[in-house]
Amino acid sequence: MAKVNNLKTSQEGAQPSAEKAADHDVEQLPDDVVIDSLGRRLVIGARDIVTESRIIRALGESAMNTAYVAGYVNPAMMVLSIDGEKCPAPKTMLEIEARIQLVGREGITAIMHKLLADAERLRELSDEQQGEDQEVAEVKK
């Protein structure tokens, strides 16, 4: 069984602060790193396909709940380490839930913001490419 760490996801009586994440210059962060509102450094990445399939099997019937999988499981499973401490892939439903708790709302929010920003950047690049392709097609006419 993988060791489950008890990193704090919030401080008693303290509100998570966006300022902690803003203290870090996003431009200087590697592409696979996000800083959550608690100031934790989360390294994220895709798991290999076999690990993904094992996680889906561990979820059992919960795998059919797309909102749960997309909103909680997938972002939490993307976390490879928190503040330098490795986060091995969970193998059971209890380990999946422990990972969601460890990453917490703050970590999941930071990951979702990054994924949305990445998707927006790709959309903009696609729009630019389509515009360039259209200009080339018009020149060829």
DOVO-399307 format. One record per residue: residue in three letters; x, y, z of N, C-alpha, C, O in turn. Coordinates in steps of 0.1 Angstrom, whole numbers, plus 5000, padded with zeros to 4 digits. Example, Ala and Ser with C-alpha at 12.3 -4.5 7.8 and 13.67 -1.06 7.14 Angstrom:
REM residues 2
("ALA" (5132 4943 5078) (5123 4955 5078) (5132 4967 5078) (5142 4967 5085)),
("SER" (5128 4978 5071) (5137 4989 5071) (5129 5000 5079) (5134 5011 5080)),
END
This chain:
REM residues 141
("MET" (5008 4988 5000) (5000 5000 5000) (5009 5012 5000) (5019 5013 5007)),
("ALA" (5006 5022 4992) (5013 5034 4991) (5012 5042 5004) (5001 5043 5010)),
("LYS" (5022 5049 5008) (5022 5057 5020) (5014 5070 5017) (5016 5077 5007)),
("VAL" (5004 5073 5025) (4996 5085 5024) (5002 5095 5033) (5003 5093 5045)),
("ASN" (5005 5106 5028) (5011 5117 5035) (5000 5126 5041) (4990 5128 5035)),
("ASN" (5003 5132 5052) (4993 5141 5058) (4997 5155 5057) (4998 5162 5068)),
("LEU" (5001 5160 5045) (5004 5174 5044) (4992 5182 5046) (4981 5178 5043)),
("LYS" (4993 5194 5053) (4982 5202 5056) (4977 5208 5043) (4985 5213 5035)),
("THR" (4964 5209 5041) (4958 5215 5030) (4952 5229 5033) (4948 5236 5024)),
("SER" (4951 5232 5046) (4947 5245 5050) (4952 5247 5064) (4955 5238 5072)),
("GLN" (4952 5260 5068) (4956 5264 5081) (4944 5268 5089) (4936 5275 5084)),
("GLU" (4944 5263 5102) (4933 5266 5111) (4931 5281 5112) (4940 5289 5115)),
("GLY" (4919 5286 5108) (4915 5300 5110) (4921 5309 5099) (4918 5321 5099)),
("ALA" (4929 5304 5090) (4935 5312 5080) (4928 5309 5067) (4925 5298 5063)),
("GLN" (4926 5320 5059) (4920 5319 5046) (4931 5316 5036) (4941 5323 5037)),
("PRO" (4929 5307 5026) (4939 5305 5016) (4940 5319 5008) (4930 5325 5006)),
("SER" (4952 5322 5005) (4954 5335 4998) (4959 5334 4984) (4969 5327 4981)),
("ALA" (4952 5340 4975) (4957 5341 4961) (4970 5348 4960) (4978 5346 4951)),
("GLU" (4973 5356 4970) (4986 5364 4971) (4998 5354 4971) (5008 5357 4966)),
("LYS" (4996 5343 4978) (5007 5333 4979) (5011 5328 4965) (5022 5327 4962)),
("ALA" (5000 5325 4957) (5003 5320 4944) (5008 5331 4935) (5017 5329 4927)),
("ALA" (5003 5343 4938) (5008 5355 4930) (5022 5359 4933) (5028 5366 4925)),
("ASP" (5027 5355 4945) (5041 5358 4948) (5051 5352 4938) (5062 5357 4937)),
("HIS" (5046 5341 4932) (5055 5334 4922) (5052 5340 4908) (5041 5340 4904)),
("ASP" (5063 5343 4901) (5061 5348 4888) (5058 5336 4879) (5067 5327 4877)),
("VAL" (5046 5335 4874) (5042 5324 4866) (5051 5322 4854) (5053 5311 4850)),
("GLU" (5056 5333 4848) (5064 5331 4836) (5077 5324 4840) (5083 5318 4831)),
("GLN" (5082 5324 4852) (5094 5317 4856) (5092 5303 4860) (5102 5295 4861)),
("LEU" (5079 5298 4861) (5077 5285 4865) (5078 5275 4853) (5074 5279 4842)),
("PRO" (5083 5263 4855) (5083 5253 4845) (5069 5250 4841) (5060 5253 4849)),
("ASP" (5067 5245 4829) (5053 5243 4824) (5046 5233 4832) (5033 5232 4832)),
("ASP" (5053 5224 4839) (5046 5213 4846) (5044 5216 4861) (5042 5207 4869)),
("VAL" (5045 5229 4865) (5044 5233 4879) (5033 5243 4881) (5032 5253 4873)),
("VAL" (5025 5241 4891) (5015 5251 4895) (5017 5254 4910) (5022 5246 4917)),
("ILE" (5014 5266 4914) (5015 5270 4928) (5000 5273 4932) (4993 5281 4926)),
("ASP" (4996 5266 4942) (4982 5268 4947) (4981 5279 4957) (4991 5285 4960)),
("SER" (4969 5282 4961) (4967 5294 4970) (4973 5292 4983) (4973 5302 4991)),
("LEU" (4977 5280 4987) (4984 5278 4999) (4999 5280 4998) (5007 5279 5008)),
("GLY" (5003 5283 4985) (5018 5284 4983) (5025 5271 4980) (5037 5271 4979)),
("ARG" (5018 5260 4979) (5024 5248 4976) (5028 5246 4962) (5021 5251 4953)),
("ARG" (5039 5240 4959) (5044 5238 4946) (5040 5224 4941) (5045 5214 4946)),
("LEU" (5031 5223 4931) (5026 5210 4926) (5032 5208 4913) (5030 5216 4903)),
("VAL" (5039 5197 4911) (5044 5192 4898) (5033 5183 4893) (5029 5174 4899)),
("ILE" (5029 5186 4880) (5018 5179 4874) (5022 5173 4861) (5032 5178 4855)),
("GLY" (5016 5162 4857) (5018 5156 4845) (5009 5144 4843) (5001 5140 4851)),
("ALA" (5009 5139 4830) (5000 5128 4827) (5006 5115 4832) (5018 5113 4832)),
("ARG" (4998 5106 4837) (5002 5093 4841) (5002 5084 4829) (4995 5087 4819)),
("ASP" (5009 5073 4829) (5010 5065 4817) (4996 5058 4816) (4988 5057 4826)),
("ILE" (4993 5052 4805) (4980 5047 4801) (4976 5035 4810) (4965 5034 4814)),
("VAL" (4986 5027 4814) (4983 5015 4823) (4979 5020 4837) (4969 5015 4843)),
("THR" (4986 5030 4842) (4982 5036 4855) (4969 5042 4854) (4961 5041 4863)),
("GLU" (4966 5049 4843) (4952 5055 4842) (4942 5044 4842) (4931 5046 4849)),
("SER" (4944 5033 4835) (4934 5023 4835) (4932 5016 4848) (4921 5012 4852)),
("ARG" (4943 5015 4856) (4942 5009 4869) (4934 5019 4879) (4926 5014 4887)),
("ILE" (4936 5032 4877) (4928 5041 4885) (4913 5040 4882) (4905 5040 4891)),
("ILE" (4910 5039 4869) (4896 5037 4865) (4890 5025 4871) (4879 5025 4876)),
("ARG" (4898 5014 4870) (4893 5001 4876) (4891 5003 4891) (4881 4997 4897)),
("ALA" (4900 5010 4898) (4899 5012 4912) (4887 5020 4916) (4881 5018 4926)),
("LEU" (4883 5029 4907) (4871 5037 4909) (4858 5029 4909) (4848 5033 4915)),
("GLY" (4858 5018 4902) (4846 5010 4901) (4835 5017 4894) (4837 5024 4884)),
("GLU" (4823 5017 4900) (4812 5023 4894) (4813 5039 4894) (4807 5045 4886)),
("SER" (4821 5044 4903) (4823 5058 4904) (4830 5064 4891) (4829 5075 4888)),
("ALA" (4836 5055 4883) (4842 5059 4870) (4831 5064 4861) (4835 5071 4851)),
("MET" (4819 5060 4863) (4808 5064 4854) (4804 5078 4857) (4797 5084 4849)),
("ASN" (4808 5084 4868) (4804 5097 4872) (4814 5107 4866) (4825 5110 4872)),
("THR" (4811 5112 4854) (4821 5121 4847) (4824 5134 4854) (4835 5138 4853)),
("ALA" (4814 5139 4861) (4817 5152 4869) (4828 5149 4880) (4837 5157 4882)),
("TYR" (4826 5138 4887) (4835 5134 4897) (4849 5131 4891) (4859 5136 4897)),
("VAL" (4850 5123 4881) (4863 5120 4875) (4870 5132 4869) (4881 5134 4872)),
("ALA" (4862 5140 4862) (4868 5152 4855) (4872 5163 4865) (4882 5170 4864)),
("GLY" (4863 5165 4875) (4865 5176 4885) (4874 5173 4897) (4880 5182 4903)),
("TYR" (4875 5160 4900) (4883 5157 4912) (4894 5147 4910) (4905 5149 4913)),
("VAL" (4890 5136 4904) (4900 5125 4902) (4911 5129 4893) (4923 5128 4896)),
("ASN" (4907 5133 4880) (4918 5136 4871) (4928 5146 4875) (4940 5144 4875)),
("PRO" (4923 5158 4880) (4933 5168 4885) (4941 5162 4896) (4954 5165 4897)),
("ALA" (4935 5155 4906) (4943 5150 4917) (4953 5140 4913) (4964 5139 4918)),
("MET" (4950 5132 4903) (4959 5121 4898) (4970 5127 4890) (4981 5121 4888)),
("MET" (4969 5139 4885) (4979 5146 4877) (4991 5150 4886) (5002 5152 4881)),
("VAL" (4989 5151 4899) (4999 5156 4908) (5010 5145 4910) (5007 5134 4915)),
("LEU" (5022 5149 4906) (5033 5139 4907) (5041 5142 4920) (5047 5133 4925)),
("SER" (5041 5154 4924) (5048 5158 4937) (5042 5171 4942) (5037 5179 4935)),
("ILE" (5043 5172 4956) (5039 5184 4962) (5051 5189 4971) (5055 5182 4980)),
("ASP" (5055 5201 4968) (5067 5206 4975) (5079 5196 4976) (5085 5195 4986)),
("GLY" (5081 5190 4964) (5092 5181 4963) (5090 5167 4968) (5098 5158 4967)),
("GLU" (5078 5164 4974) (5075 5151 4980) (5067 5143 4969) (5056 5148 4966)),
("LYS" (5072 5132 4964) (5066 5125 4954) (5052 5119 4958) (5050 5116 4970)),
("CYS" (5043 5119 4949) (5030 5114 4951) (5028 5102 4941) (5024 5104 4930)),
("PRO" (5030 5090 4946) (5028 5078 4937) (5014 5076 4934) (5005 5081 4941)),
("ALA" (5012 5070 4923) (4998 5067 4918) (4991 5059 4928) (4996 5048 4932)),
("PRO" (4978 5062 4931) (4970 5054 4940) (4966 5041 4934) (4965 5041 4921)),
("LYS" (4963 5031 4942) (4959 5018 4937) (4945 5014 4942) (4940 5005 4936)),
("THR" (4940 5021 4951) (4927 5017 4957) (4918 5030 4958) (4923 5041 4956)),
("MET" (4905 5027 4960) (4896 5039 4961) (4900 5047 4973) (4899 5059 4973)),
("LEU" (4904 5041 4984) (4908 5048 4996) (4920 5057 4993) (4921 5069 4998)),
("GLU" (4929 5052 4985) (4941 5060 4982) (4937 5071 4972) (4943 5082 4973)),
("ILE" (4928 5069 4963) (4923 5080 4954) (4917 5091 4962) (4919 5102 4960)),
("GLU" (4908 5087 4972) (4902 5097 4980) (4912 5105 4989) (4911 5117 4991)),
("ALA" (4922 5097 4994) (4933 5104 5002) (4940 5114 4993) (4944 5124 4998)),
("ARG" (4943 5110 4980) (4950 5120 4971) (4941 5132 4969) (4947 5143 4969)),
("ILE" (4928 5130 4967) (4919 5142 4965) (4920 5151 4977) (4921 5163 4976)),
("GLN" (4920 5145 4989) (4921 5153 5001) (4934 5160 5002) (4935 5171 5006)),
("LEU" (4945 5153 4999) (4958 5159 5000) (4960 5171 4990) (4964 5181 4994)),
("VAL" (4955 5169 4978) (4956 5180 4968) (4947 5191 4973) (4950 5203 4972)),
("GLY" (4935 5187 4977) (4926 5197 4982) (4920 5206 4972) (4923 5206 4960)),
("ARG" (4910 5214 4976) (4903 5223 4967) (4913 5234 4962) (4912 5238 4950)),
("GLU" (4923 5238 4970) (4933 5248 4965) (4941 5242 4954) (4943 5249 4944)),
("GLY" (4946 5230 4955) (4954 5224 4945) (4946 5221 4932) (4951 5224 4921)),
("ILE" (4934 5215 4934) (4926 5212 4922) (4922 5225 4915) (4922 5225 4903)),
("THR" (4919 5236 4922) (4916 5249 4916) (4928 5254 4908) (4926 5258 4896)),
("ALA" (4940 5253 4913) (4952 5258 4906) (4954 5249 4894) (4957 5255 4883)),
("ILE" (4952 5236 4895) (4954 5227 4883) (4944 5231 4872) (4947 5231 4860)),
("MET" (4931 5232 4876) (4921 5235 4867) (4923 5249 4860) (4920 5250 4848)),
("HIS" (4928 5259 4867) (4931 5271 4861) (4942 5270 4850) (4941 5276 4840)),
("LYS" (4952 5262 4854) (4963 5259 4844) (4958 5252 4832) (4961 5256 4821)),
("LEU" (4950 5242 4834) (4944 5234 4822) (4936 5243 4813) (4937 5243 4801)),
("LEU" (4928 5252 4819) (4920 5261 4812) (4928 5271 4804) (4925 5275 4793)),
("ALA" (4939 5277 4811) (4948 5286 4804) (4955 5279 4793) (4957 5285 4782)),
("ASP" (4959 5267 4794) (4966 5259 4784) (4956 5257 4772) (4960 5259 4760)),
("ALA" (4944 5254 4775) (4934 5252 4764) (4931 5265 4757) (4930 5265 4744)),
("GLU" (4931 5276 4764) (4929 5289 4757) (4940 5292 4748) (4939 5297 4737)),
("ARG" (4952 5290 4753) (4965 5293 4745) (4965 5284 4733) (4968 5289 4722)),
("LEU" (4961 5272 4734) (4960 5263 4722) (4950 5268 4712) (4951 5267 4700)),
("ARG" (4938 5272 4717) (4928 5278 4709) (4932 5290 4701) (4930 5291 4689)),
("GLU" (4940 5299 4708) (4945 5311 4702) (4955 5307 4691) (4955 5313 4680)),
("LEU" (4964 5298 4694) (4973 5293 4684) (4966 5287 4672) (4971 5289 4660)),
("SER" (4956 5279 4674) (4948 5273 4663) (4942 5284 4655) (4942 5283 4642)),
("ASP" (4936 5294 4661) (4929 5306 4654) (4940 5313 4646) (4937 5316 4634)),
("GLU" (4952 5315 4651) (4962 5322 4644) (4966 5314 4631) (4968 5319 4621)),
("GLN" (4968 5301 4633) (4972 5292 4622) (4961 5292 4612) (4964 5292 4600)),
("GLN" (4948 5291 4616) (4938 5292 4606) (4938 5305 4598) (4936 5305 4586)),
("GLY" (4941 5316 4605) (4942 5329 4598) (4953 5329 4588) (4951 5334 4577)),
("GLU" (4964 5323 4592) (4976 5323 4583) (4973 5313 4571) (4976 5317 4559)),
("ASP" (4966 5302 4573) (4963 5293 4563) (4953 5300 4553) (4954 5298 4541)),
("GLN" (4944 5308 4558) (4934 5314 4550) (4942 5325 4541) (4938 5326 4529)),
("GLU" (4951 5332 4547) (4959 5342 4539) (4967 5335 4528) (4967 5340 4517)),
("VAL" (4973 5324 4531) (4980 5316 4520) (4971 5312 4509) (4975 5313 4498)),
("ALA" (4959 5307 4513) (4950 5302 4503) (4945 5314 4494) (4943 5312 4482)),
("GLU" (4943 5326 4500) (4939 5337 4492) (4950 5342 4482) (4947 5346 4471)),
("VAL" (4963 5341 4487) (4974 5345 4478) (4975 5335 4466) (4979 5339 4455)),
("LYS" (4973 5322 4469) (4974 5312 4458) (4963 5314 4447) (4965 5309 4436)),
("LYS" (4952 5320 4450) (4941 5322 4441) (4945 5331 4429) (4936 5333 4421)),
END
